[in-house]
Amino acid sequence: MIVTYPFSAVVGLGDLKLALVLNAVSPRVGGVLVRGEKGTAKSTIVRALAAQLPTVCVVPGCRFACDPVVPDPECPDGPHEPGAGRVERPAALVELPVGASEDRLAGSLDVERALTEGVKAFEPGLLAAAHRGVLYVDEVNLLHDHLVDLLLDAAALGTCYVERESVSVRHAARFLLVGTMNPEEGELRPQLLDRFGLTVEVRASRDPEERAEVVRRRLAFEADAAAFARRWTAEESALSARIAAARSRVPGVRLPDARLRQIATVCAAFEVDGLRADLVTANAAIAHAAWQGRDTVTTEDVRAAARLSLPHRRRRDPFDAPGLDEALLDELLERTSGDDAPDGGPDGSGPGGGPDGSGHGGPGGTPPPGDGTGPETRNHPTGAEPSADGRTAAAGPPASTAAGADAPPMAGDPAPDAATATGAATFRASAPQAASQTASQAAAQVAGVAAPYRVPLLEVPGVGEGAVGRRSRSRTRRGRSAGARRPPGPVRDLHVPATLLAAAPHQRERGHHGPGLALRGDDLREVVREGREGNLVLFVVDASGSMAARKRMTAVKTAVLSLLLDAYQRRDKIGLITFRGAVAEVALPPTSSVEAGAARLRSLPTGGRTPLAAGLVRAAEVLRVERLRDPARRPLLVLVTDGRATAGGDVDRAAALLAGTASVVVDCESGPVRLGLAVRLASRLRARLVPLDSLADLGSVVRDHRKAV
């Protein structure tokens, strides 16, 4: 039997615990997105929560976990008679792997049986398995966009629809959705971020005592998992009982009009798009009130809900990190608090007995998840950190540390201090430094960046088979039909006309007479679809002295930032190489985090000589390694330079290393007298030449068109 690490034994992570519990109390909250660095116990705590959820009763033999009291009238395994039987089992924890297909997620029809046996056979997917349980998606930012859309639609509607070859299947799919991601590997689109109810930023504590406590407990669990779990039985039982009690209390919690107006005021002041933020905040506030034992939503409940529901909805630009100004939030709540009823008893304590109404002293003495009331947290709002001059700077979404105890420590254990909450994740990328800097390099300047603009489509010639994206032509499982073929495995996308044409000539030899066709397995054909793929866009940027004029480098950086934005929108991986002085540096290895590329670009210094050949050689090395890692993803080299080469190295020999690579040269040469060096370089690389001015001119046309509209 697999023993799960106890939820109560997880050290710290107060905001994450609270967000998970609010969703467990009320699934209407809409799920949790956990953003954080690697190794911060994100997966551990999600698996631990599933073990604390109340058991569910299901209809025996139903693959869709129907409730025997109120069975789904449209269940594919139904109809079920009420009271026909019941089986009690733990709530399911279903994990969605990154490489899952649409059929694995939503379910699939056995087309071969449908055609050869005349039966409609449906194989349920992971959404059906997760019904009335938890669906955990690790690295949700690495899933294909269409899978994320499908997943979030099902979570919002509580229903999964499968439409395939004139056969329609519908089944209930209500689950607690938890997604985790590492922002360094790329962000979700703002439209998809908005579909998650709550978000939490998680990072490891820098307190040695807390980190030691994390290691101490983990080693004890690995030494004897069963014995370790038994030491936390009382706290786990109390937590389960409290979640069940809060669930039953939710329908009776009242949301006064004053609190509803408060929610609307806060959401409007933070300029979030649409009304989903208002709905999520209201549902989260109701769940928080039920969790705290209240029957009426208060300002404290609204604040707790807004801290978790608004940060990721504040993102405007794709390169913006989610964040929330908590000082502004407190000001808005104070301004709109009105005549609040007292939150607690005569001593000012909340119903749970905590000093701030947070519910310390709950069942079994277990402090509720999400207290986060250590001394640093009380002095500085979570998501903000004191600056050098003592002032508190607003930062990112609510942050939880990976250490620090919310649950009571074991006998003899030290009581760790609460970790200082830090701000949103920021890219602290220093400028690339050469091993031996010259005086001119040390005095290099950093030019600013203007607003990005739209750029023309740059694509790789031919048809690829890479990851789904929006740049180059590709054979994919989504897109327009471009032909038919024999399926290499099970049929997933039947091409009906091609199947009929393959079977028709063999009817007589098969002894078939009369209407219809006699089909065999080798008659089946599947659709060959053509869509778009994402590419690896490798930027090689000249940062030498010839590019260092402040106005000129600002234009170059703005152009590259615009190309980065285009790569983000087209779902590309990107890499960044810069060359100046005597060397070329990989400023950003190939990654899905276009935001990291933008951060590196903004801090890029200029100055020194121009080692163009070194930049081309380094680009060839990076592309060679990436072809081994991901052979299906085709590269696109974007070289931004004026074509000058004033440092050692043979440019012709370096260019030969990139033969066969789709390339674009952005010509940055300006002025009345031009040498045309970038034109010659483009000819050597057999690359498309794009003058820098043309990118800017197109941007002006787009901006003028938007203003006219």
Secondary structure, DSSP 4 states (H G I P E B T S, - for coil): -PPPPPSTTSBS-HHHHHHHHHHHH-GGG--EEEEE-TTSSHHHHHHHHHTTSPPEEE-TT-TT---SSS--TT-TT----TTS--EEEPPPEEEE-TT--HHHHHEEE-HHHHHHT----EEE-HHHHTTTSEEEETTGGGS-HHHHHHHHHHHHHSEEEEEETTEEEEEE---EEEEEE-GGG-PPPHHHHTTSSEEEEEE----HHHHHHHHHHHHHHHH-HHHHHHTTHHHHHHHHHHHHHHHHHGGG-B--HHHHHHHHHHHHHTT-SSSHHHHHHHHHHHHHHHHTT-SB--HHHHHHHHHHHSGGG---STTPPP-B-HHHHHHHHHHT--SPPPSSSTTS--TT--TTSS--S-GGGPPPTT---SHHHHHS-TTEEE-TTSPEEEBSS-EEES-SBSSPPPTT---PPPPPP-------PPPP--SS--HHHHT-B---------------SS-B--SEEEEEEEEESSSEEEEEE--SSS-SSB-HHHHHHHHGGGTTTTT--SSS----GGG--EEEEEEEE--EEEEEEE-SGGG--HHHHHHHHHHHHHHHHHHHHTT-EEEEEEEETTEEEEEEEEES-HHHHHHHHHT--B-S---HHHHHHHHHHHHHHHHHH-TTS-EEEEEEE-----SSS-HHHHHHTTTT--EEEEE---SSS---HHHHHHHHHT-EEEEHHHHHHHHHHHHHHHHH-
